[in-house]
Amino acid sequence: MNLAKMTDSAKIRDIIYNYFELAKTKEIEKIAEFLDSSFTKFDDSPPYDRRDFERALMLEQLQFASLSD
């Protein structure tokens, strides 16, 4: 569907749906397509350091790979 003609809620729904499909199909190499290059994230445990894009992407991929059906 043409994104220009979609409502905001339809765009968001499709993005979320596609992200969940990645989790189901384990196509972890496609996760980067959903993240902006300025994406960062914090550790899940102390000392709660901020992770840069490359490290955050790697950890997102590991989390997806560890999901089970």
SVG drawing of the C-alpha trace seen along z (x, -y; Angstrom):
<svg xmlns="http://www.w3.org/2000/svg" viewBox="-6 -11 35 33">
<polyline fill="none" stroke="black" stroke-width="0.4" points="0.0,0.0 1.2,-3.5 2.5,-5.1 1.5,-8.6 -2.2,-7.6 -2.2,-5.6 -3.4,-7.2 -0.9,-7.6 -2.5,-4.8 -2.4,-2.5 1.3,-3.3 2.0,-2.6 0.0,0.7 2.0,1.9 5.4,1.0 4.5,2.9 3.1,5.8 6.3,6.0 8.5,5.8 6.7,8.7 7.0,10.7 10.8,10.2 10.6,11.8 8.6,14.8 10.8,15.3 14.1,14.6 15.3,12.3 17.5,10.4 19.5,8.8 16.5,6.7 16.2,5.1 18.4,2.2 15.8,1.2 13.5,0.3 16.1,-1.8 17.3,-5.3 21.1,-5.7 20.8,-7.8 19.1,-4.9 20.7,-4.2 19.6,-2.3 20.6,-1.9 21.8,1.3 19.1,3.4 21.1,3.6 23.4,1.2 25.4,-0.8 22.9,-1.6 25.4,-2.8 24.2,-4.2 24.9,-2.0 25.7,-3.4 23.9,-2.3 26.1,0.6 26.1,2.1 22.3,1.5 21.6,3.1 23.7,6.1 21.9,6.6 18.5,6.2 19.5,8.9 20.6,11.2 17.2,10.6 15.3,11.5 17.5,14.6 16.8,15.8 13.0,15.6 11.3,19.0 8.0,19.8"/>
</svg>
